[in-house]
Structures are given as structure tokens and as C-alpha cells.
Amino acid sequence: MCGIVGYVGTEVRAAGAAALLRRMCGALAHRGPDGEGVHVGVGMGFGHRRLSVIDLSAGAAQPMASADGALCITYNGEIFNHVELRDMLEARGRRFRSTSDTEVVLQLYEEFGTDFVTHLNGDFALAIWDERRRCLVLARDRMGVRPLFHAWRGNTFYFASEMKALLQVPGIDAEIDPLALDQIFTLWAPVSPRTIIRGVSELPPAHIMMIENGEARSRRYWSLDFPDADERADGRSEAAIAEEVLALLEDATRIRLRADVEVGSFLSGGLDSSAVSALAARLAPGRLRTFAVAFDDPEFDESDWQAAMAAALGTEHHTIRCGADGIAAVFPDVVRHAEQPILRTAPAPLYRLAGLVRETGLKVVLTGEGADEIFAGYDLFKEARIRRFCARQPSSAIRPHLFRRIYPYLPGLQQQTPQYLAAFFGVGTDDPADPLFSHRPRMQTTAGAKLFYSDDLRAALRGYDAAEEFAACLPSAFTRWHPQHQAQYLETSHLLPGYILSSQGDRVAMAHCVETRFPFLDHRLIECAARIAPGLKLRGLREKHILREAVEGLLPGEIRGRPKQPYRAPDSAAFRDQAAAYVDDLLSPASVGAAGLFNPVAAARLLAKSRRAPLAGFRDNAAFAGILSTQLWVREFAAGATRMRAQPAA
């Protein structure tokens, strides 16, 4: 895993090109401590920061040119099927100078042109310069594991793994995009390709872009797709389907263990990471090392489950214990690496966990992320099913009690009356055809934090509806899918790349130059899971039913049967007892007023309220984390102030 930068165009003078590329690379030094390289050609330049994982020799250094010098690549990521691709290319007569997967990608492009990307099974963001065509090709992996951003400055196109590298380009500034901010305060993440910085875009997942003759064009090369709701279900037995799921998961894990360095595994104590760790322990040479976060607060802690699973697998287990002060101490660093405001503190403990991995000398870990999206593991899917159930009989006083069953870990919700639960979860139930039906309660609760917006921000957003823009981006086939598959698509296509794989994934791990790998996000397994009937994924209120059946015999019964416990961390409570001085400073009326995004009086009241007692409820906690992280973002990237301009929706 690495960091990449580059440009194509005439704005950069040859004499200063290498220096600019090195400045951009320097902003990504945390992503690649093992080497740096630049390549400058006529009207183009590439830079690379290297984290060496496959082929540690100098022969695999980047940017890498083809044998005839007509192609050049700078590449971030891993191609897990590079062994099979190399065999295929050698059978076609090609010869290699290194054992790196980078050279495989380069020769694959020579062989198949821009269709090369469909052969890749991996997590990647890359750029190839084709001198013959004078064309720059960018590509990003199917699920958006690895980031890739770009921006135009004059007639020159720039790209980088992180936006902070683009900010090294003279004339590209961190001007906040109010629409992106509103999308975060509605949907938790900007709607791709929009980013929090006006004028900077991201290449969406599963897209390839060509920049040629001063123009950019892009296309999607892969899509998450589901059967039509009325399509006949798979006629195979449940056991046969479970067998296929296990075989694909095992192979996905096997090829993700390919590396010339040791590979470890995260172990949360839940079903997904336990399954991945169990397969890795079986497949990996030597004793597997596992890593986990434990919390001082028992409401969030799963250390007993982690210890039980580690003992069952015989792994060398490492734990980092996280208290409130530990979250507050690293939160500014987390926001700097995430590069956008966040509504939860959950990335902070994972940032510390990645630090622990690096301290033990590892560069690569497997994780269980992705299973909840593709096998319907989140409570939101159960919630949507119950809401549709309630909508068919809105006067029922019994059905709202079902919401208590799916949120046993939320003590505040357990104390609510059936009338409150019916009203809270009843939002949107009068319109079951709404494409965002499943996510309306979450969006409404999140959007409650908008009460803290400043008048200027409200003015900039006048007439704008983030949810409406999101709904307009959905594929035409969406309306034909089963409601559960619609909900899974929303979660998988937006929240997964925009927040889970970004703020809780690549960014906090690569802050410590640790590469995370995701067996559940192998596209073969994703396509298999999408074809499985909704009832086999969510059976009644039993989430991930078919996955649980698939891993029978792999995990202890208490782990396999354990209900889903979402990963969470203390939010505003993390900043109460030993609040860092920066919190008082950033949430002071002077600082909030200078930034111009939130109401200084309302923000001060929220801070004072949090100091008197722990904030209760998602809205206040999301508002606290959202305002604080936005203030941190403004201080880090925009020198403490913002300019507010209204702009039309994309």
C-alpha cells in the first residue's frame, strides 16, 4: 500500500516539476515510509511513496516504466490475483523483470488496454501514462477501498491518494463545499464524486477515467447488482449455498494472505472478523497474530469475546485498551487523516489500533469489514423490515415493542414507550415506495444536528436537499429490487466507501502505514451474496443467517450464535472528564463564529451541556462530534476561517 500523486498538462514547468511532485509526495509520507520516486515526462509527472509488501526489492520501485518506456505507472494497492494473472500473461508470451504485482498491472494494460481493470481482483487506485496515446488512465477498485482524488488547475489535471497532497499545488485551496458538509450531516459522507473541498473530486469506486487532449471522461466498469424482486429464487439447497459462501470466503482469504511480509488479523470478537481470523489461522504459515480494541466502558467493550476467540484459535493476541482520554488525545490526528468532518468518534480507537499493529512490526492485517453490508448484518435491515411490518398495521400497540429487541445495547431506547417508538421509527412509513425508506430514521436523526447551522450556512444551502440528490444517483434497476436489497445497496454503495472504508478504514490505518485487507469485499463473494435470497440473509430477525451456516464448524458455538453488536465508541463522553484544551478553544464562540459554519451560542450551550452530564441520544452526540470535527477540519485545512458561497447542486 502506498501513496500516489501526479499531473498531466502544461501548467507545470519542467524545471519545477520534480520539486512539486516531491512536495505532494511529502504530504503522503505516512502512506509510504519505504521509498519515494518521481518521474517527469513531457507534459506529465508521477510521484510515489512506497510501502513495500510484495517484492521488497528495488526492482519493484515506482513509478515503473514498461520495457520500451511507452508506459509508466504509479500505483497504490494490491492485486490479490496477481499470481494467476502473471501465469496468464506468460502463457501469452510476456516476460517479467520483477515479481511485483505492479508490473503485472502494467503488462495487463499493454495486453488489454483499458479493459485491463476488469481482470483485477484487489484493492487499488492507480494511474498509467500511455505515451503513444498521450493519455492518462486512472482506475479505482470496485468497492472504493483505496482513495483517489483529482482536481483541475487551469489546463492541468492533478491527482493524489489524499487531498492534502493536492493542496500542495499552488492555486488549489481548501475552500469548504457547503453542499458536501450538508451531505455529511445527512448521509454521514459526501455523495461521490463530491468532496468536502470545493473543486476537488474523487474518482468513484469501480470507475476508470481517461484524460486525453485536455478532456476527462470516465465510465463505470463494474456494478453491484441484485436480481429483480419477482425473479425465481436460487433452487439450490441452503446447505449448497452455504458451501459456496464458505468456499469463496476461504479463497478470498487465501489470496489476501499473499505478501512478502507477515500478515495479521483484526479480531473484534464478532462473527465476521472471527471467521476471517479462523480461516487465516488455518491458511497462514506460523502462528497468526491478532489485534483488538478493548474499552474501559463496559457498554462498548467486547474483550471477553475477543479473548475467547483468540484462545480458541491459539493466536498471539494483542489488545489496546481505550479510555475516554485516549480518544480525545488522538481525535485531531484522526480528523487530519480523514480529511473531512465525522459524526462519530469511532475512527479514533481504530487509529490507535493501527498504531499498535505498526508497533509490533506488522504492515498488513485482515479485517472482517463488508460482511454486514453483503449479508444484511446491520440492525438497520431488521429495523426496515419491522417498519414495513408496522406500516401495514399502524394502530398496533404491540409491534413497536419489536424495536426494543433489535437494540438491546441502547439503554435509553429500552426505556421508551411504545408510542414514542412508533413515532420515532414511523418516519417515512406512509411512503413504502420511497427509495430511501430504509434509511429515513437514521437520516432524520442525523439531520437533527443541523439545528446548529449558522445563518450563513443555511443561506448557502437554501433550497438544497442532500437526500434528494442522493436518491437521484440511484441506478435505474433499483426500483425492481427487493426492499432489503435496496437497503443493502444504499449501505454498500454509499456508507461503506464514504465512511467505513475511508474514515474508519484506509485513512486511520494508513496514518500508521498499515495496509488493511477485506476478504468479504472480494467481488466474487459480493456477487454471490447479491444473488442469495433476502430471507436467507436475514431470517426473521436473525442477521447473516447464511453466513452463520457457512462457518459452522469453523467457530465456537457461542461466537457463531452471538447476536450482532455494532462497533461503537464513546462520543461526547470522551471529551468530558479530562477534556483537551483544544475542545474549549475550538468550541468557543470566537472560534465557532470565525469559522462561520455553526451558531456560536448554540454550540457553546451544547458544550456546556456536555460538561454537566453525558449527552444522551444520537442527535446531540452526532452534533457534538460533527461540530468539533468540522472546527478541527477548518483549523487544519482552512486556517480557521471559511468563505461561504452558495452553489447549485451537482
N, C-alpha and C positions, 0 to 999 in steps of 0.2 A: 504494500500500500504506500502511496506516495502523494506528492502534490505536483500539479502541472500548471503551467502558465504559457501564454503565447499571444501572438498577434499576426494579422495579415493586413497589409495596407501600406500607404506611402507616407503616413504622418510621422512615423518613427525614422529619424535619420540614422544612417548606418553607423555613424561614429558613436552614437549614444545607445544603440540597441542593446548591446550586451549588458551595459550598466543598468538599463531599465529592467531587463529580464532578471538580473540578479537581485534588484530591489524587490521585484514581485516574488521571486523565489524566497527571498529572506522573510517575507511575511508568512510563508508557509513552512518555515524551518521545522516547526513542531511535527509536521507530517512526514518528514524525511530526514533523519539525522545521519544517514549512512552515505550521503554523497550529494553533489549538486552538479548539474551540467546545463549548458546553454548551446543553442545552435542558431546562428544568424544567416539567413539567406537573402536573396534579393526580394525585398518587399514582404518578408516574413521573419518570424523568430519564435523559437520554442525554448522553454526552460523546464527544469525538472528537479525535484527534491526526492531523494530515494530512500525508501525503507526496504532494504533487501530481504526478501523472503524466499523467492525461487531463483536459483542460480546466483549465488552470492559473489560471483567473480566480476572483475571489471568488464568482462565481455558482455555483460548484461546491462551496463550503464546506459542511461538515457540523457538526452534524446538519442535515438538509434536510427541510423540510416540503412536503407537497403543496400545490397551489394553494389548496385550500379549508381547509387546516390540519387536516384529519381524520387525516392520516397523517404520520409522522415516521420518518426512517431514519438510522441510524448504521452505517457500512459500511466493512469492511476488505477490500481485494482489487481485482481487475479482472475485468470481464466482457468476454471477448475477442470475443464475437459481438454486442457492443452496437450496432454499425452496422446489422446485419441486423434486430435486434430493434426498433431505432428506426424503421426503414423499415416494419416490420410494424405497429407501433403507430400510426404516422402514417397508414397506409392505413386504419386503423380510426377515424380522425378525431381522434387525440390530437395535442396541440401541446406543444412543449417550450420551457423558458425557458433552458436551458443545453445545452452539447454534452457533458456529463458522462455517464458510464455509471451514476452514482448515480441520476440522475433516471430513466433507463431502467428500473432495477430498481424504483423506486418506482411508476412508472406501470404496469409489468408486474404488480405486486401488485394495483393497482386494477382491472386488466383481468381477471386470472385467479385472484385470491385466493391461497390457499396453494399452488396448483398452479403459481404463477409460477416456482418454483425449478426445475422440470423443463425450462424453456426456456433456462436459463443454461448457457453454456459458459465456465467461468472458475474462478479460484481465489478463494474469498471466505468470509468469516464476517460475518454481518450481523444487525442487529436492526431490526424495524419495529414501531412502535407504532400500533395501529389504534384510534383514539379511539372510533369508533362501537361497536365490539365490546368496548372496554376490554380489549384482548387484546395481549399481547406475542408477537411471532413471531421466533424465532431460526432461522437456517439456516447450514449449513456445506457447503463444496464436496465433490464426490464422493470425492476421494482424500484429503482431510484436509490439504491444503497449508497452509491458514490456520487458526490455532488459535482456539478459543473455549471459555472456562471459565465455570462458574457455581456458585453456592452460595446456600443459603437461610440467612438470619439472622432468626429469629422468623418473622413472616409476610411478609417481604420477600425478593424474589428479586434477586440481583445477578449481573451477567455482565461479562466483560472478555476482551481478547485474550490477556492473560498473567495468571498467578496473582498476581504481585506487586502488581497493581492491586487485586485482591480483598482483599489483606492490608491495604489502607488503610481497609477498612471496620471500624469498632470491633466487636470480638467475633469476627472471623474471624482465627484464628491458624494458624501453620504447625506444626501437630502432625503428625508423620510417620505415615504409614499403613504399618505393618509388612508388610501383605499386598502393597501396591504395591512396597515395597522388594524383597520376595522375588520378585515378578514380574520386576523389573529384573534381579535376579541369576539368573534362569532364562531369560527371554524377551527381555531387553535393554530392555524398555519395559513400562509398566503396560498391563493389558488395559482398553481403553476401555469404559466411561466413567470408570474409577477413575483417580485421580492420586496422586502422592506425598503430597499433603496431605489428611489425613482431613477429609471434609466438603466438599471441593471436587471437582467432577466436570468432565469435558469433554463437550461435545456431540460424539458420534462422527461420523466422516465420513459424508456422504450422508444426514444426518438433518435434520429440521425439527422444532422444538419450539414448542408454543403454551402460554403461561401465561395462564390466564383464571380469574377468580373464585378466585384463590389456589391453583390447582392447575396442575401442569405435566403435559403429555402430549406424547410425541414419536413420530415414525414415520420409518422409512427410506423415502426417495423414489427410491433407485437402488441396484442391487446388481451386484457383479461376478459374472458367471455364466459357466459353461462348458457345452459340450454333454455329454450323457451319454457314458460311455466306449464304449458299443456303438452310438452314433449314427453313421450313414453320414457319411463324411468329405466335405468340400467337393470337388465333382467338377471344379473348375476346374484349369487347369494351374498349375504352380508359378510360371511367368512372369506369369500373370494375377494371382495372389495378391500377388506381389512388386510388381506395378504398382499395385495398390490400396494396399498399405502405403506406398509412396513418395508416392502422391497425397495420402493422409491426413496423412502426416508433413509434407509440404510445406505443406498448407493450415493445419495446426496451427501451424507455424512462422510462416506469413504473418500469421495473425490475432494472434499473440503479439508481433509487431513493432509493433502499433498502440499508439502513445503520442505525446504531445506533447513528449517528451524523447527523447534518444538512447538506443538500446538496444544493449548489448554482448553478449558471449557468453563463458561459461567454455569453456576448451579444455584437456582433460586429456591429450590425445594418444591416447585410445582411440577406439573406433568411434562411440560414441553422441554425445559432445559434438562430435566431428569432423563427423558427419553434420548435426547441428543448425547448427553454425557454417558449414558449406558452404552449406546452404540459406539461412541468414541473409545470408551474404556475397552470394548471388545476388539476394536479395529486398530487402535493406535499402538505403536511399539512402546514398551516401557510402561511405567506407572503414570497414569493420567493425573495432571494437576487441575484441580477445580477451584473456583473463586466465587465468593458470595458476599453480599451486603447484609449485615445484621443491624437492627435498630435498637436503641435504648428503650424506645416506647413500644410496649408490647402490642399496641394496636397495629403496628406496621411490621413487626418482627416475625421472621419465618426461620430463625436459625435452628430450631429443633428439627424441622423438616429437612433442612439442608444437611445437618449433621447426620441424620438417619440415612439419607440417601448417599452421602459420601462414604459412610461406614459400609453400606450395602455394596458399593462399587469398589471399595478399597482404594479410593483416590487419595492423593496428597492434597488435603483441603486447606485453603487459606480464606480467612474471613477478615473483613474490615468492619469495625463497629462504628456506626454513625449516630452521633447525637445532634442535638439542635445546633450547638455551636459549630460543629463540623460542616453543616450545610451553609450557615451564614458566612463562614470564612471563605468558602470557595465560590459562592454564588456570583460575584463579579467576574471571576475567571470563566465560569460556565457561560454567562451571557456573552462575553467577549468571543468565545469559541462558537457559540450557537449563532451569533451574528444577527439575532432577531429577538424581540420580546417573547417571553414564555409565560404561560399562565400557571405553571406548576413548578415546584422545586425538585421534582422527581429526577431531573437530569443530574443534580448535584451529587447524590450518593453514587451514581454510576460513573461520574467523573472521578471520584475518589477510588472507586473500584478499579478503573482502568489504571490509575496510578499505582495501585497495589500490584496489578499484573506486571506492569513495567518494572517495578522494584524487584520482583522475583526473577527478572531476566527474560521473560517471555515477550514475544511480539504479536502472537496470533492466538485468538480464542474463538471457540464456537459459542453460539448463543441459541436460545430457543425462540427468539422473536419470529413472528409470522404465523405461528400455529393458531393463535386466537383469531386472526383475520380469515385464514383459509378454511378452518374447521369450525367456525362460529363459536368461539370460546368466550367472547366478552358478554358481560351481563346485558349490554345494550341490545343484543339479539333476543335474549329472553324477554327483556322489557318490551321490545316492539311487539313480540308475539302476544304478551299479556294485554298490551294496549289495544291491539286489534280485537282481542277477546272481549275486553271491557266495552269497546265501542259498539259491539253487537248488542250489548245489554247495559246501556249507560246508567240505568237506575239501580243496578245491583249494588248492594252494600257489602257483599261477600268478596267479589272478585278483586277489589283493591287490596285486600289482605295479601294477595299473591306477591305484591311488590316487596313486602317485608321478607319473603322467602328468598328473593334473589339478591337482597342487600343486607345479609346478616352482619356484615362487618361495619355498617354505618349505624352507630347507636342512636344518633339524632333522628334518623328516619324511622327506626323501630318504635319511637315514642309518638309518632304522628297518628292522627285519627284517620279512619277510612275516608272521611270527607276531604281531608287535606290531600291524601294520597291520590284520590280520584281526580281532584282538581290539578294537582301538580303533574301527574303523568297523563292527564287527559288532554293536554295541549295538542292540538292538531288532529284529534281523533274524529273530528267532524269532516275530515277530508282524507279518507284512506288512500285516495289516488295520488296524493301529494308525493312526488318523488323523494322528498326529504323526510317523509313521515317518521321513519325510524329514529332520526336524529333531532327532531324538533325539541323534545325536552332538554337535551344537552345544549342545543344552540340557544334556547331561551334562557337557561340558567347562566350560561357563559355570557350572553349579551347583557345580563343584568349589570355587569361591571361597567357598561357604557354610561351608567349614571354619573360616572366620574369624569366624563369627557369635558374638555373646556369648550367655551362658546366658539372659539376659533375652529376647533376640530369639528364641532357639529356643523359649522358653516361650510367647511371644506367637504363634508360628507353629505350635504343636503341632497336628498333625492336618491341616494345610493343605498342599495340593498345587497350585502355580501352574499346572503343565502341565494338570492335570485341569480346572481352572477354564477355562483357555483352550480346551481341547477341547470343553467343554460349550457354548461360544459359537458353534460352527461351524454353518453353515446345514444344513438337512435334506438338501439336494441334494448335499452334499459327498461322500457315500459313493458317489454314482453317477458321479463324475468320474474321468477317467484319473489315475493316481497322480502324473504330472508336473503336471497341472493342480491337483491337491490341494496339491502343494508350492508352486506359484506362488501359489495363493490365500493360503496361510499367510504367505508372504513379502509379498504385496501388501497384504493386509488388516491386517497387524499391524506388522511391522518397518518397512515403508515409512512409514506415517503416524506411528508411535510413536517412531521413532528417526531414520531417514534424512531425512524431510521436516521433522522437528522439530529435533533436536539438531544435525544436520549441514545443515539447510536454513533454514527460516524464522528460527529463533532467532539463529543466528550471522550471517546476512545482515542481518536487521532490527536487530541490535545496531548496525549502521553505517548504518541506514536505506537498505538496498539491497533492491530487490524482485527475486526470482528467479522465472523463468517456465519451465514444463516442457512443451515440445511433446509429448513421449512420454506425458504424462498427460492429453492431450485424450481425453475419454471416447469419442469416435468411433473413435480409434485403439485404445484399450483394448478396446472391444467387438469390433473387427475381429481383433485379436491373439488374443482369447479363443476365437474360432471357428476359428482355424487349427490344423490337426492337430499334436499334440505332436512328431511326427517332423520336421516342417518347421521347428520352432523349435530343437530340439536333435537334430541329425542325427548319429548316432553320438556322438562326444564333441566335435562342432563346435557351439559355442553360437551362438545368434542367427543360425542359417543363413538364414532367410528375410529377415531384415533386411539381412544382408550382400549377398544377391542384389538386394534392393531398391535399395541405394545404389551398385551397380556403375555406374561412370561418374561418380559424384559425388566419390569419394575416391581418393587414390593407392592402388595395389595393396598396398603394404606396410602401410598403415593399415587397409584393408578386411580384409586377411587376418590381421591381428595377433591372437594369442590374447588373451583377456580377462586383464587384470592388475588385480585388485581394488585400489581405493584404500585405502591403509593409511598409518599414520604411526607413528613410534617411540612406544612406550607408556612402560613404566617407565624405559627408557633415556633418555628426555627429561629425567629428573629426577636423573641420576646425577652428571655432572661438575660442573655449577655449580648444584646443587640450590638452589632458592629457600628462604629461611629458613622460609617458611610450611609446607614439607613436613615438616621436622623437628618443627615445633611441632604441627601437626595430627595427625601420626602418633606423637606421644609418648604413653607410657602414660597420662599425666594427661589429655590431651585425648581420647584414644580412650575412656578409662574414663568421663569426664564425659558424653560423647555417649551411651554405653551400648549401642551397636549392635554393636560388634565386640570380640573378645578382645584386650585391650591387649598381652598378652605375645606373642601370635601376630602381631599387627600390627607390633610392634617387631622381631620376628625377620624378618619379610618386608622391612621397611625396611633392616635391616642386611644381609640377603642381597642386596638390590638394589644396595647400595653396594659390596659386594665384587666383584660381576660382574653383567653384564646378565642379567636374569631370562630364563630360557628357557621357552618353552611358553606357550600361550594362558592356561591357568588362573592361573598366577602373575601374568601381566601384567594379566589382567582383574581379579584380586583387588586388585592394586595400584591400578589406575585407579579401580576401584569403591569401595574404602575411602577413597582420597584424595578423590574427588569427593563421596562421602557426607559426609565430615567437612567439606568446604567448604560443602556444602548446609546442614548443621546450623549452621555458624558464620554463614552469610549469612542464613538464614531463621528459625532457631530459637534464636538467641542462644547457641549452643554446647552445648545440652543437649536431651534428648528425654524425653518421657514415654511409657512403653510400656504399651499396653493391648491385650490380645487382643481380636479381634473376629471375628465369623463371616464366612465368605466371602460375596461378593455373590450 
